[in-house]
């Protein structure tokens, strides 16, 4: 009787183990209540890049100083008008005309980008000097030097039979169709450097002579060029 009871208990235990394990596998494993929970791993944070500083406000704020020096052959240009423009704009923001031996013009301007231009007074072809795209900063001084090294003071001497003679001269750029205003032989004038086509007329009527020749002008100084008339 005792052996039968023992056998029944063993069979009951085996049945319980087999019935609690699907597919005859091991039964569910309860978590160990005494084990420490796994530590949370923080997700990587994206790198924060500081934005670039904003660009300086254009044409607002406390002014800076612009000083423009204008000379030709190191001397003052009486009547030269110094014109200041906002970069990319044709309108003249402000201007100063140099007189009485002045070589510098000074401006107080709000910060921003500017251009400066100076037409050469009386230049035959409207020659000018200038500088573009410089910045004026609050409380600082910007100097611009314009030496007009692309302009020349020219005298064309017309010579016929070995003697200087009077006549008229019309000049135009090579390849251009229009002539500049007429000048006279031995007359001093200002013009931009480069190669010019000169039409020279001596006399009039049947005794008049007209010739066309090239004249090379080197900017930045005074030149006298002879034109020989046959």
C-alpha positions as CSV (number, residue, x, y, z in Angstrom):
1,X,0.0,0.0,0.0
2,X,2.8,2.4,0.8
3,X,4.6,1.6,-2.5
4,X,1.4,2.4,-4.4
5,X,1.0,5.8,-2.7
6,X,4.6,6.7,-3.5
7,X,4.1,5.7,-7.2
8,X,1.0,7.9,-7.5
9,X,2.8,10.9,-6.0
10,X,5.7,10.5,-8.4
11,X,3.3,10.2,-11.4
12,X,1.5,13.3,-10.3
13,X,4.7,15.3,-10.1
14,X,5.8,14.2,-13.5
15,X,2.3,15.0,-15.0
16,X,2.5,18.5,-13.5
17,X,5.9,19.2,-15.0
18,X,5.0,17.9,-18.4
19,X,1.6,19.7,-18.5
20,X,3.2,23.1,-17.6
21,X,5.8,23.0,-20.4
22,X,4.4,23.5,-24.0
23,X,6.0,21.2,-26.6
24,X,7.6,19.3,-23.7
25,X,10.0,22.2,-23.1
26,X,11.0,23.7,-19.8
27,X,8.3,25.7,-17.9
28,X,8.2,29.4,-17.6
29,X,11.0,31.0,-15.6
30,X,9.9,33.6,-13.1
31,X,12.1,36.6,-12.8
32,X,14.4,36.8,-9.9
33,X,12.8,39.3,-7.6
34,X,16.1,39.9,-5.9
35,X,18.1,40.8,-9.1
36,X,19.0,44.5,-9.8
37,X,17.2,46.0,-12.9
38,X,19.5,46.8,-15.8
39,X,20.7,50.4,-15.9
40,X,19.0,52.6,-18.6
41,X,21.4,53.6,-21.4
42,X,20.9,57.3,-22.4
43,X,20.3,57.8,-26.2
44,X,23.1,59.9,-27.8
45,X,22.3,63.6,-28.0
46,X,22.8,65.4,-31.4
47,X,25.6,67.9,-31.4
48,X,24.4,71.5,-31.1
49,X,26.3,73.8,-33.5
50,X,26.0,77.5,-32.7
51,X,24.5,79.5,-35.6
52,X,26.8,82.0,-37.3
53,X,26.5,85.6,-36.1
54,X,24.0,87.7,-38.1
55,X,25.5,89.9,-40.8
56,X,26.0,93.5,-39.9
57,X,23.0,95.7,-40.6
58,X,23.5,97.6,-43.8
59,X,23.2,101.4,-43.8
60,X,22.0,101.7,-40.2
61,X,23.8,102.4,-36.9
62,X,26.5,104.7,-35.8
63,X,28.7,106.0,-38.7
64,X,32.2,105.4,-39.8
65,X,34.5,107.7,-41.7
66,X,35.5,107.5,-45.4
67,X,38.5,109.6,-46.6
68,X,39.1,109.7,-50.3
69,X,42.4,111.1,-51.7
70,X,42.3,112.3,-55.3
71,X,45.4,113.4,-57.2
72,X,46.9,113.5,-60.7
73,X,50.7,113.3,-60.9
74,X,50.7,113.8,-57.2
75,X,48.9,117.2,-57.4
76,X,45.4,118.3,-56.5
77,X,42.6,118.2,-59.2
78,X,40.6,121.4,-58.9
79,X,36.9,120.8,-59.4
80,X,37.0,117.0,-59.0
81,X,33.7,115.8,-57.7
82,X,34.0,112.8,-55.3
83,X,30.8,110.8,-55.5
84,X,29.7,108.1,-53.0
85,X,27.2,105.4,-53.9
86,X,25.8,102.4,-52.1
87,X,27.3,99.4,-53.8
88,X,25.2,98.3,-56.8
89,X,23.2,101.5,-56.9
90,X,23.7,104.3,-59.4
91,X,22.2,107.0,-57.2
92,X,24.7,109.3,-55.6
93,X,24.4,109.0,-51.8
94,X,26.6,112.1,-51.2
95,X,29.3,114.1,-52.9
96,X,32.0,116.7,-52.3
97,X,33.8,118.9,-54.9
98,X,37.5,119.5,-54.3
99,X,38.6,123.1,-54.7
100,X,41.4,125.4,-53.6
101,X,44.2,122.7,-53.7
102,X,42.2,120.1,-51.7
103,X,43.3,116.5,-52.3
104,X,41.0,114.8,-49.7
105,X,37.2,114.5,-49.2
106,X,35.9,113.2,-45.9
107,X,32.5,111.6,-45.3
108,X,30.6,110.3,-42.3
109,X,28.6,107.3,-43.4
110,X,26.4,104.6,-41.8
111,X,27.9,101.1,-41.9
112,X,27.5,99.2,-45.2
113,X,29.2,98.6,-48.5
114,X,29.9,101.6,-50.8
115,X,31.5,102.6,-54.1
116,X,33.3,105.8,-54.9
117,X,33.7,107.4,-58.3
118,X,35.4,110.6,-59.5
119,X,35.1,111.9,-63.0
120,X,38.2,113.7,-64.2
121,X,37.1,117.4,-64.8
122,X,37.3,118.3,-68.4
123,X,38.4,114.9,-69.6
124,X,37.7,114.6,-73.3
125,X,36.3,111.0,-73.0
126,X,34.7,111.3,-69.5
127,X,37.5,109.4,-67.9
128,X,37.1,108.6,-64.2
129,X,38.7,106.8,-61.4
130,X,37.0,104.9,-58.5
131,X,36.8,101.9,-56.2
132,X,33.9,99.5,-55.6
133,X,32.6,97.3,-52.8
134,X,34.5,98.5,-49.7
135,X,32.9,98.4,-46.3
136,X,32.4,101.2,-43.9
137,X,32.3,100.1,-40.2
138,X,31.0,101.9,-37.2
139,X,33.7,104.0,-35.5
140,X,36.4,103.1,-38.0
141,X,38.1,105.0,-40.8
142,X,38.4,103.7,-44.4
143,X,40.9,105.4,-46.8
144,X,40.6,105.2,-50.6
145,X,43.4,106.6,-52.8
146,X,42.6,107.5,-56.4
147,X,45.8,108.5,-58.4
148,X,44.1,108.7,-61.8
149,X,46.9,106.6,-63.3
150,X,44.7,105.7,-66.2
151,X,44.4,109.3,-67.5
152,X,47.0,111.3,-69.4
153,X,47.6,115.0,-70.1
154,X,48.1,115.0,-73.9
155,X,49.4,117.5,-76.5
156,X,49.4,116.5,-80.2
157,X,51.8,118.5,-82.3
158,X,50.9,118.6,-85.9
159,X,54.0,119.0,-88.2
160,X,54.1,119.7,-91.9
161,X,57.3,120.2,-93.9
162,X,59.2,120.3,-90.7
163,X,57.2,123.0,-89.0
164,X,54.3,123.0,-86.5
165,X,51.0,123.8,-88.1
166,X,47.5,124.5,-87.0
167,X,44.8,122.0,-87.6
168,X,41.9,120.1,-86.0
169,X,41.9,116.6,-84.6
170,X,39.1,114.2,-83.9
171,X,39.7,111.1,-81.8
172,X,37.9,107.8,-81.3
173,X,38.6,104.5,-79.8
174,X,39.7,101.8,-82.2
175,X,36.6,100.0,-83.5
176,X,34.2,102.8,-82.3
177,X,32.0,104.8,-84.7
178,X,31.6,108.1,-82.8
179,X,34.4,110.7,-82.5
180,X,35.0,112.7,-79.3
181,X,34.7,116.5,-79.3
182,X,37.2,118.1,-81.6
183,X,40.6,119.5,-80.3
184,X,43.2,121.5,-82.1
185,X,46.9,120.8,-82.8
186,X,49.2,121.9,-80.0
187,X,46.1,122.1,-77.6
188,X,46.5,120.4,-74.2
189,X,43.7,118.1,-73.1
190,X,43.0,115.2,-70.8
191,X,42.0,111.7,-72.0
192,X,42.1,108.1,-70.9
193,X,45.0,105.9,-71.8
194,X,45.0,103.5,-74.7
195,X,45.1,103.4,-78.5
196,X,43.2,106.1,-80.3
197,X,42.4,106.7,-84.0
198,X,43.2,110.3,-84.8
199,X,41.7,112.1,-87.8
200,X,43.8,115.2,-88.5
201,X,42.7,118.0,-90.9
202,X,45.1,120.7,-92.0
203,X,43.8,123.6,-94.0
204,X,40.6,123.5,-96.1
205,X,39.5,123.5,-99.7
206,X,41.9,122.3,-102.4
207,X,44.9,122.9,-100.3
208,X,43.6,121.0,-97.3
209,X,45.0,117.7,-96.2
210,X,43.4,115.1,-94.1
211,X,45.2,112.1,-92.6
212,X,44.2,109.3,-90.2
213,X,46.8,107.8,-87.8
214,X,47.0,105.9,-84.5
215,X,47.9,107.7,-81.3
216,X,49.1,105.6,-78.3
217,X,48.4,107.3,-74.9
218,X,50.1,106.1,-71.8
219,X,48.0,106.9,-68.7
220,X,49.3,108.5,-65.6
221,X,51.4,111.4,-66.9
222,X,51.9,114.2,-69.4
223,X,52.8,113.3,-73.0
224,X,53.5,115.2,-76.2
225,X,53.1,113.3,-79.4
226,X,54.1,114.6,-82.9
227,X,51.8,113.9,-85.9
228,X,53.7,114.2,-89.2
229,X,51.6,115.5,-92.1
230,X,53.0,114.9,-95.6
